[in-house]
Amino acid sequence: MASVLSKHGLLQNDMLQTVKGLTVYPSEYFNPKDWRTGEVKITINTHAIHHEDASWLNDKQKQSLRRRQRVNKLLGIKLGGAWTTWKNEGCRAVFVKMHKKLMSKS
């Protein structure tokens, strides 16, 4: 859905927008649960919470997701992401990703 709406002007910036007559709400309205950490951040705009269980994943993938959420909660999303990359792909992969990020900013 987001890719289709992006072709019509949707900015994927988690802000309230109307695109082609369709109102797109920020995540704080209906999905304030950060999938990367599992943390729920309720605001005055929150109307519902989608407590997904990742039912589309198998047990091993769910276990990996929960582990990643715990690490991200403990270390923060950026450092947790680096740790996950290090664990899954090795030291070199972390530095390659860091280099790409740095180069894209200049």
Protein Blocks (a to p, Z undefined) as FASTA:
>chain_A
ZZmmmmnopacehpacdeehiacddfklmmmccfknopacddfklmbdcddehlmbcfkl
mmmmmmmmmmmmmnojklmmmmmmmmmnojklmmmmmmmmmmmmZZ
